[in-house]
Amino acid sequence: MAKVDVRYRKNFGLLIAFLIVVTLLYVVTVLLGRNLMTNFVEAEFNNRKAEVFDETIKPFNDFFYSKIPEVSYYQGFLDVNQASGISNTILRKNPFIEKIVFYDILFTNNRLLSPGISFNNLLFHPKSTYTFNLDPENKLVKTKLNAELTKQYADDFNNMAIKVVSFLDRVNYSSRISDADLYKVYYSVNPGKITYLNIPRKSDLLSYKNLMEDPHAPLVEYEQDWFIFLVDPQKLAVVNRFTNLYESIEIIPVVNSSLNDDANSIITEFPLPGALSDYKLSFKTTVSHLTKEINRRFIPVVFGVSVLYIVLLMIAYLINRNILINSKLYRLQYDFINNLTHEFKTPVSVIKIAGNNIQSADRLSDEERQMYGRILDQEADKLNNLMNKLLSFSQIENKSIKFKAERIDLNDFFDSIFSAIKLKYPDLQLDYSVNVEKDLYADPVLLSSVFQNLIDNAYKYSEPDKKFLSVKAQQNKKNIVITFEDKGIGINKVEFNKIFKKFYRVKNQFNQQGSIGLGLAFCKEVTEFMGGEIKVVSKQHEGTTFTLIFPV
């Protein structure tokens, strides 16, 4: 006959495959996350420079688009003192303006004035020229330029005059002056220099055109103001809001070589516009600095992935533990059914044999009749006790049994219990004593079941020459303590917490014929059901002591 495999089927291969797949996904995710974070930081290193650029040239743009046009508010009537005040404010608020040149210009048809530039009948005459700058002590210095010194700005003056004349050719009463025209005519932006002529009214422009075209026009003079702002881009304040990306940002000339011979450094650049175009923003950092930023951003990512990985490992652990628990439970249930069958089968077989002997016998003597009657009675008691134990255990677990407590006189209770034990186990050396002042409040039927189980265990798990049991009841201030001390084979300490579990059986030479593993579990459930507590102290090969503790 083929051997039946009663083992619980555990698919550990699937669990191992799950762990391998999860681990591979974790490694791939971490590597991919690291690669993506590296690419992201490197891309941000290249892209954030536009924001640094905007922040850095913001003061310059404010000056160019807001402060310079304020000159036109004076409509050409600025004198040197007013120009000095305006220049003082500009120089102090805008450190990147190195020097300001102020021209007080006349637009006139008086050809006798000199020097100047004339177009037909219109003359552009520089009445006076001044420069303004701050000295090392931050004081305003005003310098009047002579004819010789003014020559260094002659080209700028000529270009301004040419642009104005070209524009006058296109001006008429119906023409509309656009913003683009204003910037083209009155502004001139070159590297390191911005020139600005205050913007005349349209009526003034028509008057200038008339002077240029009409040789017989009466002599008139119109004052205009012209400024040259000399710019030093290196005095712009660099705003680095991304110190995590850029270790240093500086403004350097465009002609400076940007070749990077240091493999440990990363450099990127951004050109400056207009009057700043001779210079550029240079962004520098080291590989280690950028790696530090990558790690800083990567740590939360890897932490989140690791937490998810740990959660999956915990799930795998719980699945594995559940498999092991189910395996143990399956084995316990199998042993329980097998042993329960054996426990029922033995008395049933004895009863059947006794019944067959009685049925087949022609005559029974009184001695045989008494023997068979005693056998039938004992085996029937075994079946009844086993069924009662199972039923009581089930009722206690399901909380369907009622606590039928009463006051128990332990002297009478002990005499009743141990009188029957002496008949059942005549070879058991029994010693018991009661030293209590009060009755025990408990269910006598359940308490007798606990006593019976503990006494049976003491007898069953003792050597033939060590069948000894001492039962003592004592009372202290709070509790009644009942001890069962035998000289049996003892219990290993590692099994102290297991012996009170359902279906658990201690493996030893006295347990080879099977046991359903409910005796001590039943004692624990019943004792706690009655409000008590059970403890065990044991030493292998010397004996075991069970202690029942009930409140007074």
C-alpha atoms as one frame of an Amber mdcrd trajectory, in Angstrom:
protein
   0.000   0.000   0.000   1.409   3.405  -0.991   2.417   5.695   1.864   0.143
   8.694   2.242   1.936  12.047   2.318   0.355  13.965   5.190   2.658  16.964
   4.909   1.262  20.430   4.353   2.060  21.539   0.816   4.287  24.626   1.050
   5.077  26.383  -2.228   8.333  28.013  -1.121   9.494  28.197  -4.742   6.827
  30.793  -5.506   7.811  32.775  -2.394  11.498  32.699  -3.358  10.608  33.791
  -6.904   8.606  36.666  -5.412  11.578  37.745  -3.279  13.936  37.570  -6.263
  11.585  39.605  -8.468  11.008  42.211  -5.735  14.742  42.498  -5.055  15.530
  42.874  -8.758  12.831  45.531  -9.086  14.262  47.320  -6.066  17.796  47.322
  -7.500  16.582  48.390 -10.966  14.398  51.131  -9.451  17.270  52.471  -7.330
  19.675  52.482 -10.293  17.085  54.045 -12.590  16.183  56.635  -9.941  19.846
  57.499  -9.505  20.316  57.879 -13.254  17.197  60.021 -13.645  18.169  62.204
 -10.688  21.660  62.682 -12.142  20.215  63.706 -15.511  17.701  65.999 -13.829
  20.331  67.819 -11.745  22.669  68.167 -14.722  19.815  69.551 -16.840  18.883
  71.953 -14.057  22.535  73.043 -13.856  22.308  74.072 -17.500  18.812  75.596
 -17.319  18.853  77.516 -14.051  21.454  79.917 -15.415  18.640  81.806 -17.205
  17.085  82.613 -13.814  20.444  83.752 -12.439  20.873  85.861 -15.566  17.463
  87.529 -15.083  18.146  88.279 -11.423  21.625  89.640 -12.168  20.674  92.075
 -14.958  17.376  93.119 -13.354  18.921  96.352 -11.883  20.403  97.136 -15.311
  17.040  96.604 -17.041  15.278  98.769 -14.450  17.806 101.504 -15.102  17.561
 101.191 -18.885  13.772 101.054 -19.190  12.732 103.192 -16.205  15.430 105.607
 -15.105  16.898 106.780 -18.444  13.535 107.900 -19.950  13.035 110.252 -16.963
  15.476 112.648 -18.671  12.783 113.444 -21.217  10.554 114.868 -18.483  12.726
 118.040 -18.552  12.228 118.514 -22.316  15.786 119.731 -22.838  15.826 122.359
 -20.075  18.308 120.590 -17.804  21.183 122.773 -16.642  24.454 121.448 -15.293
  23.275 121.560 -11.659  20.156 119.548 -12.388  22.203 117.106 -14.496  24.604
 116.808 -11.571  21.754 115.892  -9.202  20.359 113.284 -11.609  23.833 111.830
 -12.189  24.549 111.675  -8.447  21.397 109.622  -7.878  22.072 107.293 -10.801
  25.715 106.683  -9.862  24.903 105.852  -6.250  21.943 103.578  -6.980  23.559
 101.812  -9.931  27.167 100.821  -9.181  27.539  99.361 -12.684  27.380 102.942
 -14.155  31.007 103.997 -14.117  30.718 107.533 -15.605  28.055 109.835 -17.055
  28.729 112.363 -19.821  26.243 115.229 -20.111  25.819 117.346 -23.273  23.784
 120.559 -23.213  22.915 120.818 -26.929  21.377 123.555 -29.082  19.273 122.741
 -32.158  19.493 125.996 -34.133  19.682 127.595 -37.578  22.419 130.007 -36.434
  25.308 128.896 -38.630  27.732 131.227 -36.904  27.966 129.037 -33.792  30.935
 126.690 -33.594  31.731 123.881 -33.104  28.875 121.641 -34.255  27.438 119.629
 -37.070  25.117 121.159 -39.622  22.658 119.577 -42.024  21.368 122.105 -44.543
  20.241 124.911 -42.286  20.040 122.911 -39.025  23.016 123.040 -36.645  23.694
 120.671 -33.708  25.827 122.709 -31.335  27.267 121.295 -28.029  26.917 124.320
 -25.769  28.679 122.618 -22.796  29.910 119.150 -21.848  30.423 117.697 -18.375
  31.345 114.309 -16.895  30.179 112.963 -13.561  31.692 110.070 -11.570  32.291
 108.971  -7.978  35.803 109.146  -6.552  37.303 106.440  -4.263  35.764 108.249
  -1.285  32.368 107.963  -2.946  32.077 111.696  -3.582  30.623 113.056  -6.807
  33.219 114.535  -9.140  32.040 117.022 -11.817  34.398 117.793 -14.685  33.842
 120.263 -17.535  35.325 118.981 -20.791  37.224 121.297 -23.108  37.130 120.981
 -26.887  40.038 118.583 -26.904  38.545 116.218 -24.360  35.154 116.347 -26.059
  36.645 114.839 -29.201  36.705 111.369 -27.644  32.901 111.401 -27.817  32.746
 112.967 -31.285  31.741 109.786 -33.056  28.845 109.264 -30.674  27.737 112.868
 -31.151  27.916 112.561 -34.937  25.922 109.305 -34.977  23.247 110.876 -32.801
  22.967 113.875 -35.139  22.751 111.672 -38.239  19.970 109.535 -36.747  17.942
 112.612 -35.763  18.279 114.180 -39.225  17.327 110.908 -40.928  14.300 110.697
 -38.714  13.265 114.312 -39.429  13.082 113.501 -43.149  10.286 111.053 -42.367
   8.334 113.228 -39.930   5.148 114.999 -41.055   1.965 116.181 -39.486   0.144
 112.915 -40.056   2.945 110.483 -39.190   2.744 108.446 -36.019   5.902 107.993
 -33.952   6.143 104.389 -32.731   8.071 103.115 -29.714  10.406 101.278 -32.081
  11.242 104.598 -33.780  11.965 106.212 -30.454  14.432 103.471 -29.485  16.143
 103.546 -32.872  16.567 107.336 -32.964  17.107 108.478 -29.405  18.895 105.461
 -27.962  22.247 104.129 -29.027  23.493 100.962 -27.318  27.061  99.777 -27.786
  29.268  97.504 -25.663  30.030  99.386 -22.473  28.055 102.490 -23.485  24.461
 103.783 -23.680  23.656 107.163 -25.262  20.312 108.882 -24.875  18.851 112.085
 -26.310  15.785 113.369 -24.576  12.722 112.744 -26.740  11.251 116.004 -28.151
   7.553 116.611 -28.666   6.197 116.083 -32.161   5.665 119.811 -32.580   9.355
 120.367 -31.791  10.360 117.775 -34.376   8.312 119.589 -37.007  10.006 122.852
 -36.017  13.451 121.230 -36.395  12.450 119.964 -39.829  11.291 123.410 -40.842
  14.617 124.955 -39.709  16.517 122.359 -41.737  14.466 122.963 -44.924  13.799
 126.729 -44.784  16.905 128.925 -45.260  14.872 132.084 -44.568  13.479 131.010
 -41.198  14.183 133.478 -38.356  17.034 132.575 -36.012  15.872 130.332 -33.132
  17.505 128.008 -30.607  16.076 124.853 -29.017  17.809 123.229 -26.035  18.169
 119.447 -25.794  19.899 117.142 -23.318  22.088 114.250 -24.334  23.636 111.691
 -21.971  26.291 109.039 -22.374  26.269 106.323 -19.698  29.501 104.334 -19.481
  28.789 100.843 -18.103  31.076  98.442 -16.227  29.305  95.018 -16.288  31.680
  93.534 -13.725  30.135  95.801 -11.094  26.759  94.113 -11.489  25.835  92.188
  -8.339  25.625  88.509  -9.230  22.570  86.922  -7.611  23.194  83.218  -6.991
  20.045  81.656  -5.585  21.223  78.191  -6.567  24.307  77.655  -4.466  23.409
  73.958  -4.447  24.158  73.931  -8.198  26.766  76.639  -8.731  29.764  77.004
  -6.473  30.787  80.266  -8.135  29.304  82.688 -10.677  31.314  85.552 -12.089
  31.123  88.117 -14.878  34.104  87.789 -17.187  35.027  89.257 -20.581  33.792
  87.377 -23.620  37.360  87.093 -24.900  38.380  85.038 -21.850  38.902  81.389
 -22.782  36.261  79.056 -21.374  38.095  75.834 -22.124  37.941  73.540 -19.128
  41.067  71.486 -18.623  40.051  70.335 -15.148  38.103  67.079 -15.370  36.730
  67.703 -11.871  35.070  71.011 -12.858  31.949  71.792 -14.856  31.551  75.176
 -16.581  28.589  76.678 -18.407  28.167  80.246 -19.700  25.490  82.798 -20.521
  26.218  85.907 -22.689  25.105  89.331 -21.490  23.075  91.606 -23.841  23.380
  95.100 -25.296  25.722  97.422 -23.456  26.944  94.404 -21.442  27.704  92.255
 -24.492  31.491  92.350 -24.057  30.989  90.218 -20.962  29.378  86.912 -20.033
  28.191  85.031 -16.939  30.440  82.085 -16.141  28.947  79.337 -13.964  31.430
  76.973 -12.320  31.094  74.019 -10.011  32.963  70.827  -9.168  31.774  67.325
  -9.875  31.825  66.539  -6.146  29.568  69.541  -5.403  27.063  68.448  -8.037
  27.268  64.854  -6.798  26.429  66.101  -3.304  23.291  67.773  -4.668  22.357
  64.613  -6.587  22.728  62.570  -3.388  20.673  65.085  -1.386  17.775  64.777
  -3.799  18.237  61.048  -4.295  18.105  60.144  -0.583  14.305  60.757  -0.229
  13.722  58.758  -3.419  15.792  55.778  -2.294  14.239  56.057   1.175  10.727
  55.842  -0.289  11.695  52.943  -2.548  13.402  51.199   0.391  10.318  51.609
   2.567   8.206  50.054  -0.187  10.770  47.265  -0.550  10.741  46.617   3.210
   6.924  46.544   3.155   7.039  43.926   0.394   9.616  41.941   2.377   7.360
  42.134   5.414   4.483  40.854   3.298   6.702  37.995   2.132   7.683  37.318
   5.751   4.046  37.324   6.874   3.140  34.995   4.012   5.989  32.676   4.989
   5.009  32.808   8.656   1.413  32.122   7.725   2.562  29.136   5.673   4.578
  27.796   8.619   1.712  28.374  11.045  -0.709  26.661   8.683   1.779  23.833
   8.304   2.024  23.403  12.075  -1.728  23.739  12.463  -2.281  21.196   9.720
   0.094  18.799  11.437  -1.516  19.382  14.822  -4.982  18.849  13.399  -3.813
  15.708  11.637  -2.250  14.421  14.854  -5.355  15.412  16.789  -7.661  13.490
  14.492  -5.273  10.542  14.413  -4.815  10.470  18.174  -8.471  11.157  18.885
  -9.339   8.230  16.670  -6.862   6.123  18.626  -8.267   7.334  21.954 -11.791
   6.391  20.907 -10.756   3.223  19.139  -9.024   1.671  22.152 -11.995   1.664
  24.569 -14.382   0.810  21.739 -12.224  -2.207  20.843 -12.069  -3.311  24.480
 -15.846  -2.949  24.827 -16.394  -4.923  21.626 -14.036  -7.714  22.729 -15.719
  -7.897  26.126 -19.136  -7.948  24.464 -18.095 -10.718  22.052 -16.680 -12.765
  24.940 -19.894 -12.366  26.878 -21.989 -13.241  23.817 -19.959 -16.324  22.876
 -19.628 -17.702  26.426 -22.033 -20.557  27.317 -21.776 -19.812  30.967 -20.254
 -16.941  32.978 -19.086 -17.315  36.504 -19.707 -14.555  39.001 -16.028 -13.620
  38.866 -16.056 -13.358  35.048 -19.271 -11.384  35.038 -17.840  -8.903  37.539
 -14.607  -8.619  35.538 -16.424  -7.930  32.258 -18.768  -5.535  33.984 -15.826
  -3.627  35.463 -14.106  -3.530  32.049 -17.217  -2.223  30.332 -17.753   0.355
  33.047 -14.144   1.611  32.949 -14.026   1.875  29.158 -17.406   3.590  29.056
 -16.069   6.088  31.645 -13.052   6.742  29.423 -15.283   7.493  26.457 -17.538
   9.658  28.567 -14.616  11.617  30.084 -13.094  12.187  26.659 -16.384  13.407
  25.211 -17.021  15.647  28.220 -13.545  17.147  27.928 -14.059  17.962  24.239
 -17.508  19.361  24.885 -16.401  21.488  27.856 -13.394  22.807  25.958 -15.603
  23.801  23.027 -18.180  25.443  25.276 -15.553  27.450  27.152 -13.953  28.676
  23.920 -17.333  29.640  22.471 -18.389  31.195  25.803 -21.541  29.082  25.759
 -20.962  27.431  29.142 -22.241  29.066  32.306 -20.099  29.482  35.391 -21.980
  27.405  37.986 -19.877  28.431  40.940 -20.404  27.549  44.552 -18.416  27.558
  47.764 -16.259  24.438  47.987 -14.927  23.032  51.242 -11.491  21.926  50.095
 -11.148  19.330  52.884 -14.262  17.504  51.693 -13.349  18.074  48.043  -9.858
  16.607  48.515 -11.168  13.579  50.412 -13.715  12.849  47.661 -11.258  13.275
  44.763  -8.344  11.347  46.252 -10.468   8.485  47.552 -11.427   7.711  43.948
  -7.811   8.229  42.797  -6.564   5.609  45.242  -8.928   3.091  43.695  -7.979
   4.109  40.150  -4.213   4.220  40.746  -3.475   1.925  43.682   0.293   2.118
  43.005   0.352   5.927  43.204   1.954   7.300  46.360  -0.446  10.106  47.202
   0.108  12.810  49.790  -2.280  15.717  50.197  -2.992  18.426  52.755  -5.317
  21.395  53.166  -4.351  24.516  55.109  -6.975  27.152  54.268  -9.378  29.237
  56.322 -11.978  29.985  53.672 -13.915  28.026  51.107 -12.926  28.166  47.442
 -15.467  29.841  45.160 -15.445  27.747  41.945 -17.340  25.273  39.780 -16.823
  21.854  41.493 -17.380  19.873  38.276 -14.843  21.877  36.268 -12.389  21.971
  39.182 -12.572  18.168  39.531 -11.808  17.899  35.777  -8.680  20.014  36.266
  -7.625  17.865  39.236  -8.247  14.685  37.281  -6.131  15.851  34.311  -3.208
  16.939  36.487  -3.297  13.714  38.507  -3.500  11.604  35.314  -0.484  13.453
  33.869   1.514  12.977  37.088   0.831   9.249  36.987   1.314   8.846  33.215
   4.614  10.736  32.973   6.416   9.093  35.897   8.694   6.072  36.009   7.134
   2.930  37.592   9.221   3.358  40.733   8.502   7.111  40.996   4.699   7.165
  40.983   4.412   9.945  43.555   2.141  12.991  43.873   1.920  15.634  46.593
  -1.056  18.011  46.505  -1.207  20.927  48.918  -3.724  23.733  49.365  -2.593
  26.887  51.193  -3.968  30.378  51.670  -2.320  33.784  51.783  -3.833  37.277
  52.034  -5.150  37.352  48.492  -5.178  33.833  47.056  -5.744  30.144  47.623
  -2.789  28.270  46.142  -3.007  24.584  45.193   0.213  22.803  44.131   0.625
  19.440  42.359   4.196  18.167  42.765   5.356  14.909  41.201   8.685  13.127
  40.660   8.139  12.381  36.999  10.307  12.885  33.936   9.901  16.671  33.952
   9.456  19.176  31.122  12.089  21.120  29.181  11.988  24.871  29.908  11.671
  25.730  26.209   8.291  23.962  26.184   6.773  25.758  29.186   4.816  28.185
  26.956   3.801  25.473  24.474   2.332  22.795  26.743  -0.800  24.891  27.347
  -1.554  25.178  23.618  -4.218  23.081  21.953  -3.080  19.880  20.231   0.524
  20.323  21.433   2.147  17.136  22.707   5.500  16.816  24.424   7.550  14.190
  22.628   8.859  11.581  25.046   8.826   7.855  25.662   5.521   8.074  27.574
   3.701   9.729  24.690   4.352   7.242  21.914   0.856   5.783  21.906  -0.709
   9.095  21.140  -2.475  11.896  22.951  -4.878  14.443  21.627  -2.915  17.265
  23.292  -5.872  18.841  25.049  -5.216  17.967  28.723  -3.125  20.951  29.852
  -4.812  23.311  27.380  -8.120  22.233  28.942  -6.731  22.867  32.457  -5.578
  26.364  31.478  -8.881  27.303  29.827 -10.965  25.968  32.715  -8.783  27.569
  35.400  -8.869  30.969  33.717 -12.592  30.573  33.050 -13.071  30.265  36.825
 -10.962  33.368  37.425  -7.765  31.557  38.354  -4.276  31.103  37.013  -2.074
  28.079  36.324   1.735  28.011  36.414   4.365  25.348  35.906   7.865  24.774
  37.275   9.791  21.743  36.137  13.228  20.176  35.941  13.931  17.287  33.659
  14.364  13.874  35.360  13.453  15.400  38.737   9.797  16.318  38.538   7.164
  18.928  37.800   5.074  21.267  39.936   1.797  22.736  38.654   0.323  25.585
  40.692  -3.326  26.671  40.654  -3.982  30.170  42.020  -7.525  31.321  42.821
  -8.532  34.612  44.435  -9.946  34.332  47.967
